[in-house]
Amino acid sequence: MSKNRAVIELVDVKKVYRVGNEEVYAVNGISMKVEEGEFLCIMGASGSGKTTLLSLMGCLDRPTYGSVLIDGIDTKELSDRELTDIRREKIGFVFQQYHLIPTLTAFENVELPMLLKGVPKAERERRAMELLEIMGIAKAANRKPSELSGGMQQRVAIARALANNPEILLCDEPTGNLDTKSGEVVMNLIKEQNDRGVTVVLVTHDPEIARYAERVIRIRDGKIVEV
Amino acid sequence: MYFQLAFRNLRRNGIRSALAIVGIIIGVMAVASIGIFSANLKTSFLSSFQNVTDEVLIYPAYNAHFRHGLVTTSGVMYIDKRTAERIVRLPYVRDYAFVKDTFTTARHREEVFGVTVYGMEENAVKKLFKAEKGVLRLSDSCVVGYDLADRLKLRVGSRIEVNGHNLRVSAILKETGARFDVNPNNAIIVSLRDYDRIFNTKNEGYNFIIVWVKSLKDVSLFKDAVDKTVNAREKKVEVFELKIIIDQINKGFSFVSRFLMAIAGISLLVAGVSILNIMLMSTLERTREIGVMMAIGAYRTTILKLFLLEALILGIIGSVIGAILSLAGGYAVDMMILHSAKYLLSLTTLGYMIEGMFFGLLTTLISGLYPAWKASRLEPLEALRYE
């Protein structure tokens, strides 16, 4: 696997938060690579810094020290706008809370990233329907998130994450709010995408979920403790 | 789709958005209604001065009193006949009227009353006024103003005695608005010949001359011509342009109108503050959504535009409804104060409606700017984690 290209590379990354007068290292000197097409699972207890690590990989946040490289591009040098471009073109997010836009229908939620990218309407609609079909929720296309079950909402969220054909899918406890059965459906859908070549990085504290991954790393107190 | 997103966000808090719109409606309505009313008030006031802008009045100059033999026994100054003839033969003059006037007592049956008597040629009277009753004829007869006739119950054929001369009323004039030249409502008008006979003024000049120039731009040319000829050696006459008065009235009205509109604008300001308030609450409530939008690829400018679009939608709805209602508001104020709404439907009204809408939109955009900017400055991760 080491012959594969690194799509995400972290070089001695630290993230410091100030809590009162104290400095807290949420991520404390992590260097690692995520290779193209792999399914990586980051495990750790809550507060171990795993979500912060995922946010740094997803360019939602900037490291205090060190570098994050996406496809070999050092994000340290990039403007807010260029970071947004990277998120939009290369990365899809799946959150524990689904984070769908409540005023938009399932269909429109999937359309939104393409709208932001400037994809023409016809193409947007075709792709959105295709993704909802893949996720097995085409029937719910015109329903608002509040009318959908948690499992269905998460499937809409995955469809949305895939809208712009990202190279990387970043999932933060995607099954955390779901029952076992829905969780399984969601994990199978994510695995399917990985089989199609999408690099998946998944954060969880659930060993059952970690079984889907090819590689698992554990972190504690902002440091990698086991590869 | 951005429009749909913005529109649905506003619908999400329907009552709040509706209240903000009501604020804008009231503000726009207040500004536009006041504007419309002031404009109608001005139009109504100026309507009595219409068609006088090409009119120039010429009075004797005061300094002539001491240097020239223009002083009469009664102590009133006149424009002597030679000077008058020179003036009306100047270029640019389209028409003119020589006028003599005085205030005197007259008698009808047993009643003695004070009255202004004008001496004018018949064609000048016909040019200036219309008869309500009878026919305008000045040979051995007079015409009387509307108010005078009304007060003394005069009819065509009635007789009035002025300075021992008996005059037959040939016509009663229609009521006119305030004028700067001849005010006939409470006056008697006789021919110049009769005037000289009644007051024994055959050798005296005229109290003033009305000159109509060929076109508006000739007013100042004519004035220059008077200064170069009649007034060349010494100032014999004063030239008085009615256009200037109209301009001054216009200026005064527009100042008052601006002032009233500014006061009405305070209500728009209040509406602006309420929009600022609801938009700020909206950004706070939607912090996580903003974070999501940013995570899936919305630029900061996109967030800014989305929030401005929401403000704009509130502004457009409020301003359009407000502008339409201002027509009703203008009508109400017109009826209340002017007792007439005949000037309501005009281009000026439309202008003030558009102006009201413009200020309504401007207010909402300015109020929306800060919340929109604030939303766009959120950090995506912090926004996502916001509880």
Boltz contact constraints between the chains, C-beta under 6 A:
constraints:
  - contact:
      token1: [A, 55]
      token2: [B, 381]
      max_distance: 6.0
  - contact:
      token1: [A, 60]
      token2: [B, 295]
      max_distance: 6.0
  - contact:
      token1: [A, 60]
      token2: [B, 380]
      max_distance: 6.0
  - contact:
      token1: [A, 60]
      token2: [B, 381]
      max_distance: 6.0
  - contact:
      token1: [A, 61]
      token2: [B, 381]
      max_distance: 6.0
  - contact:
      token1: [A, 81]
      token2: [B, 299]
      max_distance: 6.0
  - contact:
      token1: [A, 84]
      token2: [B, 297]
      max_distance: 6.0
  - contact:
      token1: [A, 84]
      token2: [B, 299]
      max_distance: 6.0
  - contact:
      token1: [A, 87]
      token2: [B, 297]
      max_distance: 6.0
  - contact:
      token1: [A, 88]
      token2: [B, 297]
      max_distance: 6.0
  - contact:
      token1: [A, 93]
      token2: [B, 295]
      max_distance: 6.0
  - contact:
      token1: [A, 99]
      token2: [B, 292]
      max_distance: 6.0
  - contact:
      token1: [A, 101]
      token2: [B, 289]
      max_distance: 6.0
  - contact:
      token1: [A, 103]
      token2: [B, 8]
      max_distance: 6.0
  - contact:
      token1: [A, 103]
      token2: [B, 9]
      max_distance: 6.0
  - contact:
      token1: [A, 103]
      token2: [B, 12]
      max_distance: 6.0
  - contact:
      token1: [A, 113]
      token2: [B, 296]
      max_distance: 6.0
  - contact:
      token1: [A, 113]
      token2: [B, 297]
      max_distance: 6.0
  - contact:
      token1: [A, 115]
      token2: [B, 1]
      max_distance: 6.0
  - contact:
      token1: [A, 116]
      token2: [B, 297]
      max_distance: 6.0
  - contact:
      token1: [A, 116]
      token2: [B, 298]
      max_distance: 6.0
